[in-house]
Amino acid sequence: IGSWAVELSTHAWDLAVATGRTAGLDESLAAAVLPIAQGYLPRARPEGVPFGPVVETGADAAAYDRLVAWQGRDPGWRPA
């Protein structure tokens, strides 16, 4: 269940950013699933893992920024 929560939360961010609707994202959800993502997705990515390297964020970064950065996404990405 935890991995599905990570998956859905992350793709919610993807869609929210792509459509310019990030105000509806619940930071407490991202904070709750971040430890789950960190538990099953190691910082050192073995070959074949379909995630980019961790994008470094500051300790004071928002929970969604930390969640997507852990999965190799750039939290500052916005559509052109």
HTML snippet that shows the backbone in 3Dmol.js (N, CA, C, O; Angstrom):
<script src="https://3Dmol.org/build/3Dmol-min.js"></script>
<div id="view" style="width:600px;height:400px;position:relative"></div>
<script>
const pdb = `
ATOM      1  N   ILE A   1       0.841  -1.186   0.000  1.00  0.00           N
ATOM      2  CA  ILE A   1       0.000   0.000   0.000  1.00  0.00           C
ATOM      3  C   ILE A   1       0.885   1.248   0.000  1.00  0.00           C
ATOM      4  O   ILE A   1       0.595   2.235  -0.677  1.00  0.00           O
ATOM      5  N   GLY A   2       1.965   1.181   0.772  1.00  0.00           N
ATOM      6  CA  GLY A   2       2.847   2.339   0.846  1.00  0.00           C
ATOM      7  C   GLY A   2       3.444   2.708  -0.493  1.00  0.00           C
ATOM      8  O   GLY A   2       3.503   3.885  -0.848  1.00  0.00           O
ATOM      9  N   SER A   3       3.887   1.711  -1.237  1.00  0.00           N
ATOM     10  CA  SER A   3       4.489   2.024  -2.539  1.00  0.00           C
ATOM     11  C   SER A   3       3.462   2.613  -3.501  1.00  0.00           C
ATOM     12  O   SER A   3       3.798   3.477  -4.311  1.00  0.00           O
ATOM     13  N   TRP A   4       2.223   2.155  -3.419  1.00  0.00           N
ATOM     14  CA  TRP A   4       1.178   2.755  -4.262  1.00  0.00           C
ATOM     15  C   TRP A   4       0.903   4.196  -3.839  1.00  0.00           C
ATOM     16  O   TRP A   4       0.654   5.053  -4.687  1.00  0.00           O
ATOM     17  N   ALA A   5       0.945   4.464  -2.549  1.00  0.00           N
ATOM     18  CA  ALA A   5       0.743   5.841  -2.077  1.00  0.00           C
ATOM     19  C   ALA A   5       1.846   6.748  -2.595  1.00  0.00           C
ATOM     20  O   ALA A   5       1.587   7.884  -2.993  1.00  0.00           O
ATOM     21  N   VAL A   6       3.090   6.243  -2.592  1.00  0.00           N
ATOM     22  CA  VAL A   6       4.208   7.010  -3.159  1.00  0.00           C
ATOM     23  C   VAL A   6       3.966   7.258  -4.642  1.00  0.00           C
ATOM     24  O   VAL A   6       4.097   8.382  -5.127  1.00  0.00           O
ATOM     25  N   GLU A   7       3.615   6.200  -5.348  1.00  0.00           N
ATOM     26  CA  GLU A   7       3.386   6.285  -6.793  1.00  0.00           C
ATOM     27  C   GLU A   7       2.311   7.315  -7.133  1.00  0.00           C
ATOM     28  O   GLU A   7       2.519   8.180  -7.983  1.00  0.00           O
ATOM     29  N   LEU A   8       1.181   7.219  -6.476  1.00  0.00           N
ATOM     30  CA  LEU A   8       0.074   8.134  -6.777  1.00  0.00           C
ATOM     31  C   LEU A   8       0.393   9.563  -6.354  1.00  0.00           C
ATOM     32  O   LEU A   8       0.025  10.508  -7.053  1.00  0.00           O
ATOM     33  N   SER A   9       1.064   9.734  -5.234  1.00  0.00           N
ATOM     34  CA  SER A   9       1.441  11.081  -4.785  1.00  0.00           C
ATOM     35  C   SER A   9       2.412  11.730  -5.765  1.00  0.00           C
ATOM     36  O   SER A   9       2.294  12.912  -6.085  1.00  0.00           O
ATOM     37  N   THR A  10       3.363  10.944  -6.232  1.00  0.00           N
ATOM     38  CA  THR A  10       4.359  11.471  -7.169  1.00  0.00           C
ATOM     39  C   THR A  10       3.717  11.854  -8.496  1.00  0.00           C
ATOM     40  O   THR A  10       4.003  12.918  -9.045  1.00  0.00           O
ATOM     41  N   HIS A  11       2.855  10.993  -9.008  1.00  0.00           N
ATOM     42  CA  HIS A  11       2.208  11.318 -10.283  1.00  0.00           C
ATOM     43  C   HIS A  11       1.188  12.448 -10.126  1.00  0.00           C
ATOM     44  O   HIS A  11       0.898  13.158 -11.089  1.00  0.00           O
ATOM     45  N   ALA A  12       0.648  12.615  -8.927  1.00  0.00           N
ATOM     46  CA  ALA A  12      -0.203  13.789  -8.677  1.00  0.00           C
ATOM     47  C   ALA A  12       0.621  15.060  -8.838  1.00  0.00           C
ATOM     48  O   ALA A  12       0.153  16.046  -9.409  1.00  0.00           O
ATOM     49  N   TRP A  13       1.865  15.031  -8.326  1.00  0.00           N
ATOM     50  CA  TRP A  13       2.766  16.176  -8.506  1.00  0.00           C
ATOM     51  C   TRP A  13       3.037  16.402  -9.988  1.00  0.00           C
ATOM     52  O   TRP A  13       2.972  17.534 -10.467  1.00  0.00           O
ATOM     53  N   ASP A  14       3.344  15.323 -10.722  1.00  0.00           N
ATOM     54  CA  ASP A  14       3.604  15.433 -12.157  1.00  0.00           C
ATOM     55  C   ASP A  14       2.465  16.164 -12.863  1.00  0.00           C
ATOM     56  O   ASP A  14       2.691  17.112 -13.615  1.00  0.00           O
ATOM     57  N   LEU A  15       1.258  15.717 -12.612  1.00  0.00           N
ATOM     58  CA  LEU A  15       0.089  16.322 -13.269  1.00  0.00           C
ATOM     59  C   LEU A  15      -0.167  17.743 -12.792  1.00  0.00           C
ATOM     60  O   LEU A  15      -0.502  18.621 -13.587  1.00  0.00           O
ATOM     61  N   ALA A  16      -0.009  17.967 -11.491  1.00  0.00           N
ATOM     62  CA  ALA A  16      -0.253  19.301 -10.945  1.00  0.00           C
ATOM     63  C   ALA A  16       0.717  20.321 -11.532  1.00  0.00           C
ATOM     64  O   ALA A  16       0.312  21.423 -11.903  1.00  0.00           O
ATOM     65  N   VAL A  17       1.985  19.960 -11.616  1.00  0.00           N
ATOM     66  CA  VAL A  17       2.980  20.874 -12.168  1.00  0.00           C
ATOM     67  C   VAL A  17       2.725  21.092 -13.653  1.00  0.00           C
ATOM     68  O   VAL A  17       2.793  22.223 -14.135  1.00  0.00           O
ATOM     69  N   ALA A  18       2.434  20.031 -14.373  1.00  0.00           N
ATOM     70  CA  ALA A  18       2.212  20.138 -15.819  1.00  0.00           C
ATOM     71  C   ALA A  18       1.004  20.992 -16.157  1.00  0.00           C
ATOM     72  O   ALA A  18       0.963  21.616 -17.217  1.00  0.00           O
ATOM     73  N   THR A  19       0.023  21.026 -15.270  1.00  0.00           N
ATOM     74  CA  THR A  19      -1.191  21.797 -15.535  1.00  0.00           C
ATOM     75  C   THR A  19      -1.263  23.101 -14.741  1.00  0.00           C
ATOM     76  O   THR A  19      -2.250  23.831 -14.828  1.00  0.00           O
ATOM     77  N   GLY A  20      -0.214  23.392 -13.966  1.00  0.00           N
ATOM     78  CA  GLY A  20      -0.188  24.639 -13.200  1.00  0.00           C
ATOM     79  C   GLY A  20      -1.146  24.655 -12.028  1.00  0.00           C
ATOM     80  O   GLY A  20      -1.649  25.715 -11.656  1.00  0.00           O
ATOM     81  N   ARG A  21      -1.409  23.495 -11.436  1.00  0.00           N
ATOM     82  CA  ARG A  21      -2.373  23.420 -10.339  1.00  0.00           C
ATOM     83  C   ARG A  21      -1.748  22.856  -9.065  1.00  0.00           C
ATOM     84  O   ARG A  21      -2.325  21.976  -8.427  1.00  0.00           O
ATOM     85  N   THR A  22      -0.595  23.351  -8.702  1.00  0.00           N
ATOM     86  CA  THR A  22       0.113  22.823  -7.537  1.00  0.00           C
ATOM     87  C   THR A  22      -0.504  23.241  -6.205  1.00  0.00           C
ATOM     88  O   THR A  22      -0.191  22.644  -5.175  1.00  0.00           O
ATOM     89  N   ALA A  23      -1.361  24.239  -6.200  1.00  0.00           N
ATOM     90  CA  ALA A  23      -1.950  24.712  -4.941  1.00  0.00           C
ATOM     91  C   ALA A  23      -2.765  23.623  -4.248  1.00  0.00           C
ATOM     92  O   ALA A  23      -2.937  23.668  -3.030  1.00  0.00           O
ATOM     93  N   GLY A  24      -3.263  22.658  -4.995  1.00  0.00           N
ATOM     94  CA  GLY A  24      -4.079  21.609  -4.400  1.00  0.00           C
ATOM     95  C   GLY A  24      -3.300  20.442  -3.818  1.00  0.00           C
ATOM     96  O   GLY A  24      -3.896  19.531  -3.243  1.00  0.00           O
ATOM     97  N   LEU A  25      -1.979  20.450  -3.958  1.00  0.00           N
ATOM     98  CA  LEU A  25      -1.181  19.354  -3.428  1.00  0.00           C
ATOM     99  C   LEU A  25      -1.124  19.418  -1.900  1.00  0.00           C
ATOM    100  O   LEU A  25      -0.965  20.495  -1.326  1.00  0.00           O
ATOM    101  N   ASP A  26      -1.253  18.278  -1.255  1.00  0.00           N
ATOM    102  CA  ASP A  26      -1.250  18.199   0.209  1.00  0.00           C
ATOM    103  C   ASP A  26       0.150  17.837   0.694  1.00  0.00           C
ATOM    104  O   ASP A  26       0.580  16.689   0.570  1.00  0.00           O
ATOM    105  N   GLU A  27       0.848  18.803   1.238  1.00  0.00           N
ATOM    106  CA  GLU A  27       2.223  18.597   1.709  1.00  0.00           C
ATOM    107  C   GLU A  27       2.309  17.527   2.796  1.00  0.00           C
ATOM    108  O   GLU A  27       3.327  16.843   2.908  1.00  0.00           O
ATOM    109  N   SER A  28       1.256  17.375   3.596  1.00  0.00           N
ATOM    110  CA  SER A  28       1.308  16.360   4.650  1.00  0.00           C
ATOM    111  C   SER A  28       1.313  14.955   4.054  1.00  0.00           C
ATOM    112  O   SER A  28       1.895  14.043   4.643  1.00  0.00           O
ATOM    113  N   LEU A  29       0.684  14.762   2.910  1.00  0.00           N
ATOM    114  CA  LEU A  29       0.724  13.476   2.227  1.00  0.00           C
ATOM    115  C   LEU A  29       2.141  13.185   1.741  1.00  0.00           C
ATOM    116  O   LEU A  29       2.650  12.082   1.937  1.00  0.00           O
ATOM    117  N   ALA A  30       2.774  14.165   1.113  1.00  0.00           N
ATOM    118  CA  ALA A  30       4.150  13.976   0.650  1.00  0.00           C
ATOM    119  C   ALA A  30       5.078  13.679   1.821  1.00  0.00           C
ATOM    120  O   ALA A  30       5.957  12.824   1.713  1.00  0.00           O
ATOM    121  N   ALA A  31       4.893  14.367   2.923  1.00  0.00           N
ATOM    122  CA  ALA A  31       5.730  14.129   4.113  1.00  0.00           C
ATOM    123  C   ALA A  31       5.524  12.713   4.656  1.00  0.00           C
ATOM    124  O   ALA A  31       6.464  12.092   5.154  1.00  0.00           O
ATOM    125  N   ALA A  32       4.311  12.213   4.558  1.00  0.00           N
ATOM    126  CA  ALA A  32       4.019  10.870   5.068  1.00  0.00           C
ATOM    127  C   ALA A  32       4.612   9.773   4.193  1.00  0.00           C
ATOM    128  O   ALA A  32       5.039   8.739   4.707  1.00  0.00           O
ATOM    129  N   VAL A  33       4.645   9.984   2.875  1.00  0.00           N
ATOM    130  CA  VAL A  33       5.121   8.922   1.983  1.00  0.00           C
ATOM    131  C   VAL A  33       6.610   9.016   1.675  1.00  0.00           C
ATOM    132  O   VAL A  33       7.190   8.051   1.176  1.00  0.00           O
ATOM    133  N   LEU A  34       7.242  10.148   1.957  1.00  0.00           N
ATOM    134  CA  LEU A  34       8.674  10.289   1.685  1.00  0.00           C
ATOM    135  C   LEU A  34       9.508   9.200   2.360  1.00  0.00           C
ATOM    136  O   LEU A  34      10.363   8.619   1.692  1.00  0.00           O
ATOM    137  N   PRO A  35       9.310   8.892   3.637  1.00  0.00           N
ATOM    138  CA  PRO A  35      10.111   7.823   4.246  1.00  0.00           C
ATOM    139  C   PRO A  35       9.886   6.461   3.587  1.00  0.00           C
ATOM    140  O   PRO A  35      10.789   5.624   3.578  1.00  0.00           O
ATOM    141  N   ILE A  36       8.714   6.237   3.048  1.00  0.00           N
ATOM    142  CA  ILE A  36       8.440   4.978   2.346  1.00  0.00           C
ATOM    143  C   ILE A  36       9.278   4.921   1.079  1.00  0.00           C
ATOM    144  O   ILE A  36       9.913   3.906   0.793  1.00  0.00           O
ATOM    145  N   ALA A  37       9.279   6.011   0.321  1.00  0.00           N
ATOM    146  CA  ALA A  37      10.086   6.070  -0.905  1.00  0.00           C
ATOM    147  C   ALA A  37      11.566   5.890  -0.581  1.00  0.00           C
ATOM    148  O   ALA A  37      12.276   5.172  -1.285  1.00  0.00           O
ATOM    149  N   GLN A  38      12.020   6.530   0.465  1.00  0.00           N
ATOM    150  CA  GLN A  38      13.429   6.413   0.846  1.00  0.00           C
ATOM    151  C   GLN A  38      13.759   5.003   1.328  1.00  0.00           C
ATOM    152  O   GLN A  38      14.906   4.566   1.233  1.00  0.00           O
ATOM    153  N   GLY A  39      12.771   4.300   1.836  1.00  0.00           N
ATOM    154  CA  GLY A  39      12.990   2.949   2.319  1.00  0.00           C
ATOM    155  C   GLY A  39      13.160   1.921   1.214  1.00  0.00           C
ATOM    156  O   GLY A  39      13.919   0.965   1.371  1.00  0.00           O
ATOM    157  N   TYR A  40      12.472   2.102   0.111  1.00  0.00           N
ATOM    158  CA  TYR A  40      12.587   1.101  -0.952  1.00  0.00           C
ATOM    159  C   TYR A  40      13.405   1.563  -2.148  1.00  0.00           C
ATOM    160  O   TYR A  40      13.741   0.749  -3.008  1.00  0.00           O
ATOM    161  N   LEU A  41      13.728   2.830  -2.221  1.00  0.00           N
ATOM    162  CA  LEU A  41      14.515   3.342  -3.335  1.00  0.00           C
ATOM    163  C   LEU A  41      15.812   3.915  -2.774  1.00  0.00           C
ATOM    164  O   LEU A  41      15.810   5.012  -2.216  1.00  0.00           O
ATOM    165  N   PRO A  42      16.916   3.190  -2.914  1.00  0.00           N
ATOM    166  CA  PRO A  42      18.162   3.639  -2.303  1.00  0.00           C
ATOM    167  C   PRO A  42      18.731   4.889  -2.971  1.00  0.00           C
ATOM    168  O   PRO A  42      18.471   5.157  -4.144  1.00  0.00           O
ATOM    169  N   ARG A  43      19.507   5.643  -2.205  1.00  0.00           N
ATOM    170  CA  ARG A  43      20.164   6.836  -2.756  1.00  0.00           C
ATOM    171  C   ARG A  43      21.087   6.443  -3.908  1.00  0.00           C
ATOM    172  O   ARG A  43      21.088   7.093  -4.954  1.00  0.00           O
ATOM    173  N   ALA A  44      21.868   5.387  -3.718  1.00  0.00           N
ATOM    174  CA  ALA A  44      22.746   4.887  -4.783  1.00  0.00           C
ATOM    175  C   ALA A  44      21.902   3.988  -5.674  1.00  0.00           C
ATOM    176  O   ALA A  44      21.480   2.910  -5.255  1.00  0.00           O
ATOM    177  N   ARG A  45      21.660   4.429  -6.893  1.00  0.00           N
ATOM    178  CA  ARG A  45      20.756   3.721  -7.783  1.00  0.00           C
ATOM    179  C   ARG A  45      21.481   2.618  -8.540  1.00  0.00           C
ATOM    180  O   ARG A  45      22.393   2.897  -9.318  1.00  0.00           O
ATOM    181  N   PRO A  46      21.083   1.368  -8.322  1.00  0.00           N
ATOM    182  CA  PRO A  46      21.690   0.288  -9.096  1.00  0.00           C
ATOM    183  C   PRO A  46      21.293   0.403 -10.571  1.00  0.00           C
ATOM    184  O   PRO A  46      20.265   0.991 -10.905  1.00  0.00           O
ATOM    185  N   GLU A  47      22.106  -0.156 -11.424  1.00  0.00           N
ATOM    186  CA  GLU A  47      21.810  -0.120 -12.850  1.00  0.00           C
ATOM    187  C   GLU A  47      20.469  -0.805 -13.109  1.00  0.00           C
ATOM    188  O   GLU A  47      20.154  -1.835 -12.513  1.00  0.00           O
ATOM    189  N   GLY A  48      19.706  -0.222 -13.993  1.00  0.00           N
ATOM    190  CA  GLY A  48      18.416  -0.787 -14.350  1.00  0.00           C
ATOM    191  C   GLY A  48      17.251  -0.228 -13.552  1.00  0.00           C
ATOM    192  O   GLY A  48      16.096  -0.488 -13.890  1.00  0.00           O
ATOM    193  N   VAL A  49      17.526   0.535 -12.502  1.00  0.00           N
ATOM    194  CA  VAL A  49      16.444   1.147 -11.734  1.00  0.00           C
ATOM    195  C   VAL A  49      15.924   2.333 -12.541  1.00  0.00           C
ATOM    196  O   VAL A  49      16.713   3.185 -12.949  1.00  0.00           O
ATOM    197  N   PRO A  50      14.621   2.406 -12.780  1.00  0.00           N
ATOM    198  CA  PRO A  50      14.085   3.442 -13.664  1.00  0.00           C
ATOM    199  C   PRO A  50      13.888   4.805 -12.995  1.00  0.00           C
ATOM    200  O   PRO A  50      12.854   5.449 -13.177  1.00  0.00           O
ATOM    201  N   PHE A  51      14.869   5.232 -12.233  1.00  0.00           N
ATOM    202  CA  PHE A  51      14.833   6.536 -11.576  1.00  0.00           C
ATOM    203  C   PHE A  51      16.171   7.207 -11.782  1.00  0.00           C
ATOM    204  O   PHE A  51      17.210   6.547 -11.787  1.00  0.00           O
ATOM    205  N   GLY A  52      16.152   8.513 -11.953  1.00  0.00           N
ATOM    206  CA  GLY A  52      17.390   9.257 -12.051  1.00  0.00           C
ATOM    207  C   GLY A  52      18.028   9.393 -10.681  1.00  0.00           C
ATOM    208  O   GLY A  52      17.452   8.974  -9.677  1.00  0.00           O
ATOM    209  N   PRO A  53      19.211   9.977 -10.638  1.00  0.00           N
ATOM    210  CA  PRO A  53      19.856  10.200  -9.349  1.00  0.00           C
ATOM    211  C   PRO A  53      19.063  11.187  -8.498  1.00  0.00           C
ATOM    212  O   PRO A  53      18.299  12.002  -9.015  1.00  0.00           O
ATOM    213  N   VAL A  54      19.255  11.098  -7.208  1.00  0.00           N
ATOM    214  CA  VAL A  54      18.591  12.012  -6.281  1.00  0.00           C
ATOM    215  C   VAL A  54      18.996  13.442  -6.621  1.00  0.00           C
ATOM    216  O   VAL A  54      20.173  13.733  -6.833  1.00  0.00           O
ATOM    217  N   VAL A  55      18.011  14.321  -6.668  1.00  0.00           N
ATOM    218  CA  VAL A  55      18.257  15.755  -6.861  1.00  0.00           C
ATOM    219  C   VAL A  55      18.346  16.363  -5.468  1.00  0.00           C
ATOM    220  O   VAL A  55      17.412  16.250  -4.674  1.00  0.00           O
ATOM    221  N   GLU A  56      19.459  17.001  -5.177  1.00  0.00           N
ATOM    222  CA  GLU A  56      19.654  17.559  -3.834  1.00  0.00           C
ATOM    223  C   GLU A  56      18.718  18.746  -3.608  1.00  0.00           C
ATOM    224  O   GLU A  56      18.536  19.594  -4.480  1.00  0.00           O
ATOM    225  N   THR A  57      18.131  18.778  -2.415  1.00  0.00           N
ATOM    226  CA  THR A  57      17.285  19.891  -1.992  1.00  0.00           C
ATOM    227  C   THR A  57      17.780  20.351  -0.631  1.00  0.00           C
ATOM    228  O   THR A  57      18.508  19.632   0.052  1.00  0.00           O
ATOM    229  N   GLY A  58      17.388  21.524  -0.255  1.00  0.00           N
ATOM    230  CA  GLY A  58      17.736  22.015   1.072  1.00  0.00           C
ATOM    231  C   GLY A  58      16.906  21.323   2.137  1.00  0.00           C
ATOM    232  O   GLY A  58      15.835  20.788   1.851  1.00  0.00           O
ATOM    233  N   ALA A  59      17.401  21.336   3.361  1.00  0.00           N
ATOM    234  CA  ALA A  59      16.686  20.707   4.476  1.00  0.00           C
ATOM    235  C   ALA A  59      15.333  21.366   4.716  1.00  0.00           C
ATOM    236  O   ALA A  59      14.426  20.748   5.273  1.00  0.00           O
ATOM    237  N   ASP A  60      15.201  22.623   4.294  1.00  0.00           N
ATOM    238  CA  ASP A  60      13.947  23.342   4.506  1.00  0.00           C
ATOM    239  C   ASP A  60      13.023  23.274   3.285  1.00  0.00           C
ATOM    240  O   ASP A  60      12.020  23.986   3.232  1.00  0.00           O
ATOM    241  N   ALA A  61      13.348  22.432   2.312  1.00  0.00           N
ATOM    242  CA  ALA A  61      12.513  22.301   1.111  1.00  0.00           C
ATOM    243  C   ALA A  61      11.152  21.724   1.481  1.00  0.00           C
ATOM    244  O   ALA A  61      11.017  20.986   2.457  1.00  0.00           O
ATOM    245  N   ALA A  62      10.159  22.070   0.692  1.00  0.00           N
ATOM    246  CA  ALA A  62       8.809  21.542   0.899  1.00  0.00           C
ATOM    247  C   ALA A  62       8.815  20.024   0.744  1.00  0.00           C
ATOM    248  O   ALA A  62       9.670  19.459   0.063  1.00  0.00           O
ATOM    249  N   ALA A  63       7.853  19.378   1.383  1.00  0.00           N
ATOM    250  CA  ALA A  63       7.798  17.917   1.378  1.00  0.00           C
ATOM    251  C   ALA A  63       7.658  17.358  -0.039  1.00  0.00           C
ATOM    252  O   ALA A  63       8.312  16.371  -0.373  1.00  0.00           O
ATOM    253  N   TYR A  64       6.830  17.962  -0.865  1.00  0.00           N
ATOM    254  CA  TYR A  64       6.698  17.470  -2.244  1.00  0.00           C
ATOM    255  C   TYR A  64       8.003  17.642  -3.008  1.00  0.00           C
ATOM    256  O   TYR A  64       8.361  16.784  -3.816  1.00  0.00           O
ATOM    257  N   ASP A  65       8.708  18.719  -2.771  1.00  0.00           N
ATOM    258  CA  ASP A  65      10.007  18.906  -3.428  1.00  0.00           C
ATOM    259  C   ASP A  65      10.968  17.792  -3.029  1.00  0.00           C
ATOM    260  O   ASP A  65      11.666  17.243  -3.882  1.00  0.00           O
ATOM    261  N   ARG A  66      11.011  17.458  -1.756  1.00  0.00           N
ATOM    262  CA  ARG A  66      11.901  16.391  -1.288  1.00  0.00           C
ATOM    263  C   ARG A  66      11.479  15.032  -1.840  1.00  0.00           C
ATOM    264  O   ARG A  66      12.328  14.213  -2.192  1.00  0.00           O
ATOM    265  N   LEU A  67      10.167  14.792  -1.917  1.00  0.00           N
ATOM    266  CA  LEU A  67       9.668  13.517  -2.429  1.00  0.00           C
ATOM    267  C   LEU A  67      10.046  13.317  -3.886  1.00  0.00           C
ATOM    268  O   LEU A  67      10.592  12.275  -4.249  1.00  0.00           O
ATOM    269  N   VAL A  68       9.761  14.303  -4.721  1.00  0.00           N
ATOM    270  CA  VAL A  68      10.052  14.118  -6.148  1.00  0.00           C
ATOM    271  C   VAL A  68      11.551  14.152  -6.413  1.00  0.00           C
ATOM    272  O   VAL A  68      12.032  13.472  -7.319  1.00  0.00           O
ATOM    273  N   ALA A  69      12.288  14.926  -5.643  1.00  0.00           N
ATOM    274  CA  ALA A  69      13.737  14.971  -5.814  1.00  0.00           C
ATOM    275  C   ALA A  69      14.363  13.622  -5.472  1.00  0.00           C
ATOM    276  O   ALA A  69      15.318  13.203  -6.125  1.00  0.00           O
ATOM    277  N   TRP A  70      13.838  12.941  -4.462  1.00  0.00           N
ATOM    278  CA  TRP A  70      14.353  11.625  -4.106  1.00  0.00           C
ATOM    279  C   TRP A  70      14.183  10.649  -5.269  1.00  0.00           C
ATOM    280  O   TRP A  70      14.959   9.705  -5.420  1.00  0.00           O
ATOM    281  N   GLN A  71      13.179  10.885  -6.073  1.00  0.00           N
ATOM    282  CA  GLN A  71      12.899   9.993  -7.194  1.00  0.00           C
ATOM    283  C   GLN A  71      13.529  10.472  -8.500  1.00  0.00           C
ATOM    284  O   GLN A  71      13.216   9.959  -9.574  1.00  0.00           O
ATOM    285  N   GLY A  72      14.411  11.452  -8.399  1.00  0.00           N
ATOM    286  CA  GLY A  72      15.172  11.892  -9.565  1.00  0.00           C
ATOM    287  C   GLY A  72      14.525  12.988 -10.382  1.00  0.00           C
ATOM    288  O   GLY A  72      15.007  13.314 -11.468  1.00  0.00           O
ATOM    289  N   ARG A  73      13.450  13.561  -9.887  1.00  0.00           N
ATOM    290  CA  ARG A  73      12.802  14.659 -10.598  1.00  0.00           C
ATOM    291  C   ARG A  73      13.352  15.989 -10.090  1.00  0.00           C
ATOM    292  O   ARG A  73      13.775  16.106  -8.940  1.00  0.00           O
ATOM    293  N   ASP A  74      13.336  16.977 -10.962  1.00  0.00           N
ATOM    294  CA  ASP A  74      13.744  18.328 -10.582  1.00  0.00           C
ATOM    295  C   ASP A  74      12.529  19.037 -10.008  1.00  0.00           C
ATOM    296  O   ASP A  74      11.591  19.319 -10.753  1.00  0.00           O
ATOM    297  N   PRO A  75      12.506  19.337  -8.710  1.00  0.00           N
ATOM    298  CA  PRO A  75      11.333  19.974  -8.130  1.00  0.00           C
ATOM    299  C   PRO A  75      11.055  21.367  -8.680  1.00  0.00           C
ATOM    300  O   PRO A  75       9.956  21.888  -8.495  1.00  0.00           O
ATOM    301  N   GLY A  76      12.023  21.979  -9.350  1.00  0.00           N
ATOM    302  CA  GLY A  76      11.816  23.295  -9.931  1.00  0.00           C
ATOM    303  C   GLY A  76      11.321  23.254 -11.366  1.00  0.00           C
ATOM    304  O   GLY A  76      11.118  24.303 -11.978  1.00  0.00           O
ATOM    305  N   TRP A  77      11.124  22.057 -11.915  1.00  0.00           N
ATOM    306  CA  TRP A  77      10.680  21.931 -13.307  1.00  0.00           C
ATOM    307  C   TRP A  77       9.294  22.527 -13.504  1.00  0.00           C
ATOM    308  O   TRP A  77       8.392  22.322 -12.692  1.00  0.00           O
ATOM    309  N   ARG A  78       9.145  23.250 -14.570  1.00  0.00           N
ATOM    310  CA  ARG A  78       7.845  23.783 -14.979  1.00  0.00           C
ATOM    311  C   ARG A  78       7.743  23.636 -16.490  1.00  0.00           C
ATOM    312  O   ARG A  78       8.760  23.701 -17.181  1.00  0.00           O
ATOM    313  N   PRO A  79       6.546  23.441 -17.015  1.00  0.00           N
ATOM    314  CA  PRO A  79       6.409  23.305 -18.476  1.00  0.00           C
ATOM    315  C   PRO A  79       6.801  24.596 -19.179  1.00  0.00           C
ATOM    316  O   PRO A  79       6.662  25.691 -18.634  1.00  0.00           O
ATOM    317  N   ALA A  80       7.280  24.444 -20.369  1.00  0.00           N
ATOM    318  CA  ALA A  80       7.710  25.622 -21.148  1.00  0.00           C
ATOM    319  C   ALA A  80       6.533  26.385 -21.685  1.00  0.00           C
ATOM    320  O   ALA A  80       6.711  27.399 -22.359  1.00  0.00           O
TER     321      ALA A  80
END
`;
const viewer = $3Dmol.createViewer("view");
viewer.addModel(pdb, "pdb");
viewer.setStyle({}, {cartoon: {color: "spectrum"}});
viewer.zoomTo();
viewer.render();
</script>
